[in-house]
Amino acid sequence: MAKKISEMNMQITNPKSQQERVIAVCSDGQYRTLEAIQHEIKQRFDQFDTTPAISARLRENSALFRYGFVKEKRRTFNLKTGKACYYYRLTRVTHE
């Protein structure tokens, strides 16, 4: 199992897929909006992933778990517009 996790870490460090790019950006501990994740992916990896595609990758809980991560989500509410804004990050799965 240790070998498998280290191989996955190498893929996250040098992402080869959209899922790996999303994990690489979201696993640094910072909460980000979908737009901020999109911007960071463009900055780090010179790839343009759409916000609907990023959202879809974040909904793939089994894939995230396979890489050893779980999604955390926060919501803020804008009183002026009446709309919610969501922020996401990934954290490592802990085995207790």
C-alpha positions as CSV (number, residue, x, y, z in Angstrom):
1,M,0.0,0.0,0.0
2,A,2.8,2.4,0.8
3,K,4.2,2.1,-2.8
4,K,0.7,2.9,-4.2
5,I,0.3,6.0,-2.2
6,S,3.8,7.3,-3.1
7,E,3.1,6.7,-6.8
8,M,-0.1,8.7,-6.4
9,N,1.8,11.5,-4.7
10,M,4.2,11.7,-7.7
11,Q,1.2,12.0,-10.0
12,I,-0.2,14.9,-7.9
13,T,3.2,16.6,-7.9
14,N,3.3,16.3,-11.6
15,P,-0.3,16.0,-12.6
16,K,-1.2,14.1,-15.8
17,S,-5.0,14.5,-15.6
18,Q,-7.6,17.0,-14.7
19,Q,-8.4,15.1,-11.5
20,E,-4.8,15.2,-10.4
21,R,-4.6,19.0,-11.2
22,V,-7.6,19.6,-9.0
23,I,-6.2,17.5,-6.2
24,A,-2.8,19.3,-6.5
25,V,-4.4,22.7,-6.1
26,C,-7.0,21.9,-3.5
27,S,-4.8,19.8,-1.2
28,D,-2.7,22.7,0.0
29,G,-5.0,23.6,2.9
30,Q,-6.5,26.7,1.5
31,Y,-10.3,27.1,0.8
32,R,-10.9,28.3,-2.7
33,T,-13.9,29.0,-5.0
34,L,-14.2,27.1,-8.2
35,E,-13.0,30.2,-10.1
36,A,-10.0,30.5,-7.8
37,I,-9.2,26.8,-8.4
38,Q,-9.4,27.4,-12.1
39,H,-7.1,30.4,-11.9
40,E,-4.5,28.4,-9.8
41,I,-4.6,25.5,-12.2
42,K,-3.9,28.0,-15.1
43,Q,-1.0,29.6,-13.1
44,R,0.6,26.3,-11.9
45,F,0.1,24.0,-14.9
46,D,-0.8,26.2,-17.9
47,Q,-4.0,24.3,-18.4
48,F,-7.5,25.7,-18.7
49,D,-10.0,23.5,-16.8
50,T,-13.6,24.9,-16.8
51,T,-15.4,25.5,-13.5
52,P,-18.1,22.9,-14.3
53,A,-15.3,20.3,-15.0
54,I,-13.6,21.2,-11.7
55,S,-16.9,20.9,-9.9
56,A,-17.4,17.5,-11.4
57,R,-13.9,16.3,-10.3
58,L,-14.7,17.5,-6.7
59,R,-17.9,15.5,-6.7
60,E,-16.1,12.3,-7.5
61,N,-15.7,11.3,-3.9
62,S,-14.5,7.7,-4.6
63,A,-11.7,9.0,-6.8
64,L,-10.7,11.6,-4.2
65,F,-10.7,8.9,-1.5
66,R,-8.6,6.6,-3.7
67,Y,-6.0,9.3,-3.8
68,G,-6.3,9.6,0.0
69,F,-8.3,12.8,0.2
70,V,-11.7,13.9,1.4
71,K,-13.5,17.1,0.3
72,E,-14.4,19.9,2.7
73,K,-16.8,22.6,1.7
74,R,-17.7,25.9,3.3
75,R,-20.5,28.2,2.3
76,T,-20.8,31.9,2.8
77,F,-24.0,33.9,2.1
78,N,-24.0,37.3,0.5
79,L,-26.8,39.3,2.1
80,K,-26.9,41.9,-0.7
81,T,-27.4,39.4,-3.6
82,G,-29.0,36.6,-1.6
83,K,-26.6,34.1,-3.1
84,A,-24.4,31.5,-1.6
85,C,-20.7,31.2,-2.4
86,Y,-18.9,27.8,-1.9
87,Y,-15.3,27.3,-1.0
88,Y,-13.5,23.9,-1.3
89,R,-10.3,22.2,-0.1
90,L,-9.1,18.6,0.2
91,T,-7.6,17.1,3.3
92,R,-5.8,13.8,3.8
93,V,-7.8,10.9,5.0
94,T,-6.8,10.0,8.6
95,H,-7.0,6.4,9.8
96,E,-7.9,6.3,13.5
